[in-house]
Amino acid sequence: MCKRIPLALSVILFFGLQTVIAQDIDTVKLGKSATSSGKSLGTLTIGGYGEAVYKYNFFSDNVFRYSHAANYADSKGHGRVDLPHAVIMLGYDFGHGWTFNTEIEFEHGGTEAAVEVEAEETGEFEKEIERGGEVALEQFWLQKAFWGGKMNIRAGHIVVPVGGTNNAHLPTEFFGVYRPEGENTIIPCTWHETGIEIWGRIKGWRYDVMLIPSLNSSMFSVSGWAHDGSASPYEFRVANKLAVAARVDNTSIRGLRIGVSGFVGNTFRNDIITDESSSRYADVKGTAVIGSLDFSYKTGGLVMRGSGLYGYLSDCELISVYNSTLPHSSQAPYPQTLVGQAAWTAGGEIGYNIFHHHTNPKLDRHKLYLFARYEYYDSYIPGHAMTDYEWTNRHCISGGLNYSPLREIVIKAEGGVRLLKQQYNPEPWCALAITWAGMFSHEFHKR
């Protein structure tokens, strides 16, 4: 019984947040917040966000659906329920410009594993995996603010705001049931690393520059390019190579935000498995360069968002050969696939609040957005003389409704289709979700 008490307390804390964090996040401005004021307030902030989703795919998810597409043209669909993200955020203002923040994320319901005694197997002990998922510490940092927030130094585990989705990944910041598919496929998302960051706001500008561990090219793949490049199966994150990430946003025009972000770092042999016996790889650096442009625009009942991202990897041919020589053990974490020289995505969404011109005062806080979304992405653009895989470039078209009875709560309905080259089967789907996000301070909300 006593072992269940911490779990019960965690559940109570998590769902209790939904009644606590009802403050409008846009009413707290950085210049007036405890984070930047330098006053000794001893303020504790609590926040979080979460999603519960039902999705039905009208297509087969068999691993051979691209290599033998004709065999799965008439396959039955399948439904699924999911908790993509359930997050608890805690922060504390020590005063005199010193603040601390942390974010604990349970992805897909977390993990459930146990050791059980099987009576039908003569009392043998067995390890059971009862539910897949992940538990991650996405943020854990200490910060010192200078000059009223014009410059801040942050150190610890931080979000890397490269791309539109990493910069705005809360479920209330995009219309779709799931995060935009393109960026979520080809780069880490949400991308978080342990490092040091300098950031600040000056009038209508915000800037971020950070020094972090570089990506690991041994984890790159055909289907996801650099998506798993920041992952580590070890109790530590290998940092043989360091990288720089940066972002600049401008909000000078009312309702419009434009952001430019990027990453550059050498990724080859950024792992504990580093075979240096072959001179063939002596000059391989695996330099990864990622650049992105994203924007959001709000006026009246109209909301528009869009982004484009391009990634390049040098020495992709030799890295692909090297990755094929990595350990083939069933416990090895390496995908051991070809790695593309480049990957890219572009897309956008537009929504209109049907209640914008209402005359009923009871609907003042309600919003009902009708939206449409389109994006294209390719996770594998091969280098010279490399095998091409045409199923990696995809068009995603969707649309639906977002109903928000409160700013912090959004109920979503969406239907769409993923379109590949003509020789592959289309992949239609529909989904429903209830999502929420809220916190006490604007700065806690924005990384």
N, C-alpha and C positions, 0 to 999 in steps of 0.2 A: 504493500500500500504506500509506504513512504517513498518508494521510487517514483510514484506517479505524481507526487506533489509538485515538483519543478515543472513538469509538463503542463499540469493544470494551471499553474500560475502564469506560464507563458501564454496559454490560450486566453486566459482572462485579460492579461495585459494587451495582447494583440487586438482582440475585439473591443476592448475598452477604449482603444485609441479612436475608434470611429465616432464615439460620442464626445471625446475630448477635443479633437482637432477640427473644430468647425469655424475657425477664423479665416477671413478672406485673405489669401496670401498676397494679393496685390495691394493691400492697404498698408503694408509694412515696407517702407523704403529704406535702402541701405544707409543713407545718410542719417536716418533717425533711429536706426536699430542699435541694440546693445552691442552687436558685433563690431560696429565701426565707431561707436561713440567714445570708447576708451573708459567709460564709467564702470565702477565696480558694482555690478548689479547682482551677481551670483545667479543668473537666470538659467533655469533648466528648460530646454525645449524638447517637445515630443512630437513625432510625426510618423508618417508612413504612407504606404500605398499598396494596393493589391488588386488582383483580377481573378475572377472565376469564369470559366469559359466552357461552352459546349460547341463542338464543331462536327460537321458531317462532311466527309470527303466522298464525292461521287466517283471515285476512281480507286484503283488498286495501289497500295504502297509497297508492292513486292519489289525486292532489290533488282529484279531482272526486267522491270517494266520499261526500261530504256534500251537495253541490249536485245530484248525480244518483245518489242512493243506490240506486235500483232497478237501475241498470246494473251494480252491483257486488255484488249479493246472493249470487251463486254463484261469485265469484272464487276462484281458488286462493290458497293461502297462500304464505308465503315464509319461509325461515330465514335467520338471520344469526349471525355470531360477532362478538364485540366485546371490547375492553379499555376499559371505561368510565373507569377511573381507575388510574393507576400513579404512585405518589407517593414521593418521597424527601424525608425530613426531616433536617435537620442543626441542631444547637444547640450553643452554647458558653456556659459560665458563666465570666465573667471574674473573679468574686469581688466582694466588697463590695457585693452586691446587684445587680450589672450582668450581664445575660444577653442573648444574641442567639439568634434562631431564624429558620429559613427553611424553606419548603416549595415544592418544585418538582413540578408535576403535568403528567403526560402524559395527555391525555384521548383516548380512542378510538385509542390506538396512536401518538399524536403525528402529525406531518406528514412526508411524504416528497415532496420536490420536487427536480427536477434539470433542468439544461440538457443536451440530447442532440443529437448530430449524426445526422440521419436519412439513411442511405445511399440509401434508395429515393426520396428527395426531393432528389437532387443536392447532398447535403451541407448542407442547410438546418439552421440551429439552431432547436430547438424546446424550449419549457419544458413539462415534463411534471409533472403532479400524480399521483403514484403511490399515495398514500394520504391520505385526509382525516383530520382530527383537530386537536388543539390542544396547544400547550405553554404553560403559564402559571406565573407566579411567584405562588402563592397567599398566601404569607406571607413577610415579610422585615422583621423589626422588632428594635429595641433596647429594652430594658426596665430600669428601676430599681425595685427593691423597697424598701419602707419598713415598719418596725414588724413584721417577721416575715411579710410578705405580706398584712397587713391593708389596705395600699394599694400599688398598683403603677402606675407611669406607663409606658406603652408607646407608641412612635412608630414609624411605618413602614407597611408593607403588612400589614393585619390582616384577620382573618375577622370579618364582621358577624353576630353570633349572634341574628338576628331569626328567629323560628320554630323549631320543633322540629328540623327537618332541618339547618339551618345550624349549630345548636348541637351536633348529634350526627350527623355525616355520614360517619363511618367505616363500612365495610361490616359490621363486627361489632356495630354499634349499632342495626341494624334487621333484621327477618327477611326482607324481600323481596329478590329478586335485584337489583332496581334501587331507587334511593331513592324514598321515597313520592312519588307522581305529582303530587298537588295542589300542595304547596309548590314542588316542582321545576318546575312549570309557570308559576305566576303571580308568583313573585318570583325574584331572582337566587339561584342555588344551584349550587355553594357561593358565597356572596356575600363578596367581598373587595375592600377599598378601601384607599387610602393615607390615613392620618389619624393622629389621636392618641387614645389610650384611657386612661381611669383605671378600674382594677378592683381588687377585693380580696375577701378572705373574712373574715368576722367570725362566729365560732361556726358556726351552721347556715345562714348566709346567704352568698351570693356576689352581687356587684353589678358591672355594666359600664356605663360611660357613654363614648360616643365621638363625636368631631367628624370628619365625613368629607365628601367631595364628595356632593352630592345626586344623585338619579337624573336621567335625561335623558328627558323625555316624548316627544321625537322618535323614540325607540326603542321606545315602548310599542306594543302590537298587540292585535288581537282575540283571537288564539289564545293569547297568552302574557302579557297585561297588562303588568306591569313586569319580566318575566323578563330582558329584554335592556336594561333601563334603566341598568344599571351598565357595560354594554359600551362600548368605545371602539375605533373602527377606526384611530385615530391613534396616534402614538408616545407620546402623553401622554393623561392623563385630564382632560377639561375640568372646571373647578371654578369656574364663574361663580357657582354657588349652593352653599352648604354646608348640611349637614343634621345632625341629632342622632339617634343610635341608642342604645338602652339596653336592659338586661336585668337581671332580678333572679331568683335561684333560691333556693329554700329546701329544705334536707334535714334538718330537725329531726326528722321522723318516720322511724324506721328503715325503710329500703327504699324510701322515697317521695321523689321529687324533683318539685317543682312550679316551673315557670318562667313568668314574664311578660316579654314583650319588645315593643319597638315602634320605629318610625321616623317622623320627621316632617321634611319639607323641601319647598321650592319646586322644581319640576322644569322649568318652562317656560323656554325659551331657555338651557338649560344645555348649550350646544353651540357650535361655531364658526360654524355657519350660524344667524344670528340676524337675520332681516329685521325691522327696526324702523321701516320706512317707513309701515306702516299703523297708524292710530290705533285700528283695531278691536281690536288685541291689547294696547292700552296698560295695561289693568288686569288682564290674565291672569297668574296666578301659577302655576297648576298644582300646588297644594299636595297632596302625597301623604302620607297618614297610614296607617300599617300597625300593626295590633295583633295580638298572638298570645298564646295560653295553651297550654302543653304540659306533659306530665307523664310520668314513668316510675315503675313500681312493681314491686319484686321481692320475693318471699317464697317460701321453699322452692323448688319447681320451677316456680313460676308467674312469668311476666313479662308485664306489660301496659304499653303505651305509647299515647299519644294526643295530638292537637294540634288546635287550631282557629285559623284566621288570617283576618283581614278587612282589605282594603285599600280606601281611598277616594281618588279623584282629583277635585279641584275643576276647574271650567272644561273639563270633558271635551269638550263640544260644540265649543267654539272651538278646542281643541287638535286635535281630529279634522280640522277644516277646515284649520287651519294645516299639519298634517302632510301633507295632500294636496297642498300647494303646494311641498313640499320637492323638491330635484332628482330628476328621474326617470332619470338616467343609470344604465346597467347596473352601474356601479361604485359608485353611491351606496348607503350601508348602511341606509337608512331603509325600514321595512316599509310605510309609507304606507297604513295601514288605519285604521278607526275605533278609538277608544280608549274603553273602558268607564269608567263613573263609579265602578264598584266591581268587586271580585273577591273570592272567598272560598273557603275549603276547610276541611273538618273530616274527621277520620278517626282510626282507631286499629287496633291489632293486639294479639293475645293469643296467647301460646304457653306450652306446658307441656313440661317436660323429662321424657320417658318414662323416662329412666334415674335419676330422682331417688330412687326407693325401691329401687334395686338393692342386692344383697348381695355382688356380685362385686367384690373389691378391684381387679381389673384395669380396671374401668370408672370408677374414681374421677375421672379427669380428663376422661372422655368425657361429652358431652351430646348428646341427640337431642331437639330441640324439634319438636313438632307445632304448627303455628300457623295462624291465620286473620287476614285483614286486610280492612278495608272503609274506603273514603274517598269523599267527594263533593267536587267542585269545580266552579266556574264562573269562567272566565277573562274573561267579558264580561257585565257587568250594565249595560245602556245607560242613558244619561241621558234626559231628557225629549225626546220626538219623534225619538229616534235609532232607526235600524234595529236590529232584534233578530236574533240568530243563535242558534237553539235548540240547535245542535250543540256549543256551548261548555260546557254543563253536563253532567257525566258522573258515573256511579256506577262505582266500581272495586271488584271483589270478587275476592279471591284466597286461596289457602291452600297449604300445603306442608310441607316438612321442612327443618330446619337441623341438620346433624351437625357437631359440633365435637370433633375428637380432641385438640385443645389449645386453650387460651383464645384464642390468636392466629390460629387457622385455623378457617374455617367453610365447609362445603360445602353449597350450597343447591339445593333443587328446589322449583319453584313453578309453579302453574297458576292462571289467572284469566280474567276477562272484563271488558271495559269496556262499560257499558250507556249508551246515549244515549236520546233521545226515541224514541217508537215508530216514527216514519217513517224512522229510520236503522238501519243494520245493526249487530248486536252485534259486538264485536271480541274474540274469545277468543284466548288465547295460552298457551304454556308455556315454561319457561326453566330452565336449569341454570347453576350458577356455582361457582367455587372462589374464595374470598376470604381475605385475611389482613390483619392490622394489628398492629403492635407497636412499642414504643419503650421507652426506659429510664426516663423520668420522667413522672409523672402530669401535671405542668403542661405539658410539651411536648405531651402528648396532648390536653389540653383548651385549645385555642386558644393 
